């Protein structure tokens, strides 16, 4: 993933058909997806359980594009290596997790993986500011993590704007939760260039049209935004 002027479409694996995951992931790749967003939940940090390193390893064998593993878990430091070994190209952890953020970021970097830090909708953006120099990407959650299909929370857009305009973050800014054709433009206009979409892609019969539509709206909005012109 490049800088903020490049739009990255990252379908969320959580919305894929788990009964035919390999085929479904290849379909979304052929539809033009840039990255697979892999939601990892431990039942503690969030009230849901999804997948672990063995599944990521199987997914890696069936896919061609990068895997960005979003660790919604209490102890990312204990599991970063397992996900790296399983084939994750990027590992994103939450600033609200129990491990020291800078220590987690440096451990992921030492594994040779891209580093992302995430914050929940009710977490002030100031919580991640001390670690901006340690990460490649900031993930601004636009829903509370745990379940797909939630409504987009527009109030978090100010965090993305603050990252770009007040704190000068030039890395990737990702938004995840409720992203669809109606909300993607506002996310990009606020400075987000990595857009995670679940049902807005996997729930469509024509996934290529869905990916292309999201990309076009995001590119248009990002080009008009101060972040896109920076």
Secondary structure by P-SEA (a helix, b strand, c coil): cccccbbbbbbbccccccccaaaaaaaaaaacccbbbbbbbcccccccccccaaaaaaaaaacccbbbbbcccccccccaaaaaaacccbbbbbccccccaaaaaaaaaaacbbbbbbbcccccccccccccccccbbbbbccccccccccccccaaaaaaaaccccccccbbbbbcccccccaaaaaaacccbbbbcccccccccaaaaaaaaaaaaaaaaaacccccc
